[in-house]
Amino acid sequence: MISTSLIERILEGIVEKVIQLDPTGGNSWLFGLALIILGLSYNLLNVYLEETSKRNVNKEKHLELSAHDLRNFEKLDAVLPEKDVLTIIDAIATNHMFEKDQKAIIEGYFYLASETVNRYLIDEIEKANIEYLSSINEFCSFLSQHFFFPKHSPSMKFLYLYPDLSPDRGTDLSQQSQQIYFQRSKELNEVTLQLEGKLKHYRRKIKEILYV
């Protein structure tokens, strides 16, 4: 990029040459051409300075937004780090069961991150964050709709994917019931993989934009 000082030196050289020209001599056309070049060069310098000023303002604004979003990410990540999310959802998808507190942790993060004060200011990050939160909501909604406490269970701590239909702990092992159970198992895997994908995408945007 051409520096401002270089452009100024070029203009000074042009002005010096113009002063040396005699408009009353035989090179009046050259004098006029020099004035035109001088005017164009002056306009070029003004445009350059305006664009440089805009870039500097935009850079400062981006730094402010990045600083805000980095603080916001660190605050949210301290509540529920990536490894904890993956540990919880992978365990649920594998074991077809979860502890009430596990779901409460994920939902707590969802509500906290959804607050206006915790939104990201950089659009690209906020878009990835919204997709991630939407996937969390879908995952938790699935748990609420398809996981239950076993009948006659002395403990109300763990919820299971259709416990009455489960091949491991259920009492209804008919072919129709097993088809329903395995269909729900498949859907559980799908919402889990979707959540993992949105989490990775969100974290990738954080790394690309805030940790360059």
C-alpha positions as CSV (number, residue, x, y, z in Angstrom):
1,M,0.0,0.0,0.0
2,I,1.3,3.5,-0.9
3,S,2.0,5.5,2.2
4,T,0.6,9.0,2.8
5,S,4.1,10.5,3.0
6,L,5.0,9.1,-0.4
7,I,2.0,10.5,-2.1
8,E,2.7,13.9,-0.5
9,R,6.3,13.8,-1.8
10,I,4.9,13.1,-5.3
11,L,2.5,16.0,-5.1
12,E,5.3,18.3,-3.9
13,G,7.4,17.2,-6.9
14,I,4.5,18.0,-9.3
15,V,3.9,21.4,-7.7
16,E,7.6,22.2,-8.0
17,K,7.6,21.3,-11.7
18,V,4.4,23.4,-12.3
19,I,6.1,26.4,-10.7
20,Q,9.0,26.1,-13.0
21,L,6.9,26.2,-16.1
22,D,6.2,29.5,-17.9
23,P,2.6,29.7,-19.0
24,T,3.4,32.6,-21.4
25,G,6.1,30.5,-23.2
26,G,5.6,28.0,-25.9
27,N,4.8,25.3,-23.5
28,S,1.5,26.7,-22.2
29,W,-0.2,23.4,-23.0
30,L,2.2,21.6,-20.8
31,F,1.5,24.1,-18.0
32,G,-2.3,23.3,-18.4
33,L,-1.6,19.6,-18.4
34,A,0.4,19.9,-15.2
35,L,-2.4,21.8,-13.5
36,I,-4.8,19.0,-14.5
37,I,-2.5,16.4,-13.1
38,L,-2.0,18.4,-10.0
39,G,-5.7,18.6,-9.4
40,L,-6.3,14.9,-10.0
41,S,-3.4,14.1,-7.7
42,Y,-4.9,16.3,-5.0
43,N,-8.3,14.5,-5.3
44,L,-6.5,11.2,-5.2
45,L,-4.8,12.1,-2.0
46,N,-8.1,13.2,-0.4
47,V,-9.8,9.9,-1.4
48,Y,-6.9,7.9,-0.1
49,L,-6.9,9.7,3.2
50,E,-10.7,9.2,3.6
51,E,-10.4,5.5,2.9
52,T,-7.5,5.1,5.3
53,S,-9.5,6.9,8.0
54,K,-12.5,4.6,7.4
55,R,-10.3,1.5,7.6
56,N,-8.8,2.7,10.8
57,V,-12.2,3.4,12.3
58,N,-13.5,-0.1,11.1
59,K,-10.4,-1.7,12.6
60,E,-10.9,0.0,15.9
61,K,-14.6,-1.0,15.9
62,H,-13.7,-4.6,15.1
63,L,-11.2,-4.7,17.9
64,E,-13.9,-3.4,20.3
65,L,-16.4,-6.0,19.1
66,S,-13.8,-8.8,19.4
67,A,-12.9,-7.8,22.9
68,H,-16.5,-7.9,23.9
69,D,-17.2,-11.2,22.3
70,L,-14.1,-12.8,23.7
71,R,-15.2,-11.8,27.2
72,N,-18.6,-13.2,26.5
73,F,-17.3,-16.5,25.3
74,E,-15.0,-16.9,28.2
75,K,-17.9,-16.3,30.6
76,L,-20.1,-18.8,28.9
77,D,-17.4,-21.4,28.4
78,A,-16.7,-21.3,32.2
79,V,-20.3,-22.3,32.8
80,L,-20.3,-25.3,30.4
81,P,-17.0,-26.1,28.6
82,E,-17.0,-28.0,25.3
83,K,-15.7,-31.3,26.9
84,D,-18.5,-31.3,29.4
85,V,-21.2,-30.9,26.8
86,L,-19.7,-33.7,24.7
87,T,-19.3,-36.0,27.8
88,I,-23.0,-35.5,28.8
89,I,-24.6,-35.9,25.4
90,D,-22.4,-38.8,24.4
91,A,-23.3,-40.6,27.6
92,I,-27.0,-40.1,27.0
93,A,-26.8,-41.3,23.4
94,T,-24.8,-44.4,24.4
95,N,-26.7,-45.4,27.6
96,H,-30.2,-44.2,26.7
97,M,-30.5,-42.6,30.1
98,F,-29.6,-39.5,32.0
99,E,-29.5,-38.0,35.4
100,K,-31.9,-35.1,36.1
101,D,-29.0,-32.8,36.9
102,Q,-27.3,-33.4,33.6
103,K,-30.3,-32.1,31.6
104,A,-30.6,-29.2,34.1
105,I,-26.9,-28.2,33.4
106,I,-27.5,-28.1,29.6
107,E,-30.8,-26.2,30.0
108,G,-29.2,-23.7,32.4
109,Y,-26.5,-22.9,29.8
110,F,-29.2,-22.5,27.1
111,Y,-31.1,-20.0,29.1
112,L,-28.0,-18.1,30.2
113,A,-26.6,-17.9,26.7
114,S,-30.0,-16.9,25.3
115,E,-30.1,-13.7,27.4
116,T,-29.7,-10.5,25.4
117,V,-26.8,-9.4,27.5
118,N,-24.9,-12.5,26.4
119,R,-25.4,-12.2,22.7
120,Y,-22.3,-11.9,20.4
121,L,-21.8,-8.6,18.6
122,I,-19.9,-10.1,15.6
123,D,-22.6,-11.4,13.2
124,E,-20.8,-14.5,12.0
125,I,-20.2,-15.7,15.6
126,E,-23.8,-14.8,16.7
127,K,-25.2,-16.8,13.8
128,A,-23.2,-19.9,14.8
129,N,-24.2,-19.3,18.4
130,I,-27.9,-19.2,17.5
131,E,-27.6,-22.4,15.5
132,Y,-25.9,-24.1,18.5
133,L,-28.5,-22.9,21.0
134,S,-31.3,-24.0,18.7
135,S,-29.7,-27.5,18.5
136,I,-29.4,-27.6,22.3
137,N,-33.1,-26.7,22.6
138,E,-34.0,-29.5,20.1
139,F,-31.9,-32.0,22.0
140,C,-33.5,-31.1,25.4
141,S,-37.0,-31.1,23.9
142,F,-36.3,-34.7,22.7
143,L,-35.2,-35.7,26.2
144,S,-38.4,-34.2,27.7
145,Q,-40.7,-36.0,25.2
146,H,-39.1,-39.5,25.1
147,F,-37.4,-40.1,28.5
148,F,-39.3,-41.2,31.6
149,F,-38.9,-42.6,35.1
150,P,-39.3,-46.3,35.3
151,K,-42.6,-47.5,36.8
152,H,-42.3,-48.5,40.5
153,S,-38.7,-47.2,40.6
154,P,-37.6,-46.4,44.1
155,S,-35.3,-43.7,42.7
156,M,-36.6,-40.6,40.8
157,K,-33.0,-39.6,39.8
158,F,-32.6,-41.3,36.4
159,L,-34.8,-41.0,33.3
160,Y,-34.7,-43.6,30.6
161,L,-35.6,-43.8,26.9
162,Y,-39.0,-45.5,27.0
163,P,-38.0,-47.8,29.9
164,D,-41.0,-50.1,29.4
165,L,-39.9,-50.8,25.8
166,S,-36.2,-51.1,26.5
167,P,-34.7,-54.5,25.7
168,D,-32.5,-54.2,28.8
169,R,-35.1,-53.2,31.4
170,G,-38.5,-53.2,29.7
171,T,-41.5,-55.4,30.2
172,D,-43.1,-54.9,26.7
173,L,-40.8,-56.8,24.3
174,S,-43.3,-57.2,21.4
175,Q,-42.0,-56.6,17.9
176,Q,-44.0,-53.4,17.5
177,S,-42.6,-52.1,20.8
178,Q,-39.1,-52.9,19.8
179,Q,-39.6,-51.1,16.5
180,I,-40.8,-48.0,18.3
181,Y,-37.8,-48.2,20.7
182,F,-35.2,-48.5,18.0
183,Q,-36.8,-45.7,16.0
184,R,-36.5,-43.4,19.0
185,S,-32.9,-44.6,19.5
186,K,-32.1,-43.6,15.9
187,E,-33.7,-40.2,16.5
188,L,-31.7,-39.7,19.6
189,N,-28.5,-40.4,17.7
190,E,-29.5,-37.9,15.1
191,V,-30.2,-35.0,17.5
192,T,-27.0,-35.9,19.3
193,L,-24.9,-35.8,16.1
194,Q,-26.6,-32.6,15.1
195,L,-25.8,-31.0,18.4
196,E,-22.1,-32.1,18.2
197,G,-21.9,-30.6,14.7
198,K,-23.3,-27.3,15.7
199,L,-21.1,-27.1,18.8
200,K,-18.0,-27.8,16.7
201,H,-19.0,-25.1,14.1
202,Y,-19.6,-22.6,16.9
203,R,-16.3,-23.3,18.5
204,R,-14.5,-23.1,15.1
205,K,-15.9,-19.6,14.5
206,I,-14.8,-18.5,17.9
207,K,-11.3,-19.8,17.2
208,E,-11.1,-18.3,13.6
209,I,-12.4,-14.9,14.5
210,L,-11.4,-14.3,18.2
211,Y,-8.1,-16.2,18.4
212,V,-6.4,-15.3,15.2
